[in-house]
Amino acid sequence: MTSAANRIELRVQRLPHGANLQLPAYQSELAAGLDLLAAVPADAPVTLAPGGRALIPTGIAIALPRGFEGQIRPRSGLALRHGVTVLNAPGTIDADYRGEVQVILVNLGLNQFTVERGARIAQLVIAATMQAVVCDVASLDETTRGDGGFGSTGAGRE
């Protein structure tokens, strides 16, 4: 059961080239991400060659409340079946951004992939954010891990 405590208002403006597309929507009751649709012209789909990338418009702009961000994430089905993913995943939409939501898609697959109007291309996850107060210090507190980097806590370290 979903409560009002875990909901925020997401104001969405349809842009002229996205006017007849559905608004972002959750595809199941407990889905974390809203599906974003491609607002490319119906008569001019975008074809991604293997290794190619493109900035795909969604035809919407959003207004997030202060203290929240939008995270643009890949759709697992596109990644699995076609090797198509979001290049800068997760992409971040800041609460003060009011421009069009766009998605950088990349084709990591072996075959070309065509993005058609209305295709579900990515997910938008709304997440709470915090801003840090940056403090310049002479040293940091010590931990068991210390400065151990990549793989330092994994198998084979024993």
Buried (B, 14 or more C-beta within 10 A) or exposed (E): EEEEEEEEEBEBEBBEBBEEBEEBEEEEEEEEBBBBBBBBEEEEEBEBEEEBBBEBBBBBBBEBEEEBBBBBBBBEEBBEEBBBBBBEBBBEBEBEBEEBBBBBBBBBBEEEBEBBBBBBBBBBBBEEEEEEEEEEEEEEEEEEEEEEEEEEEEEEEE
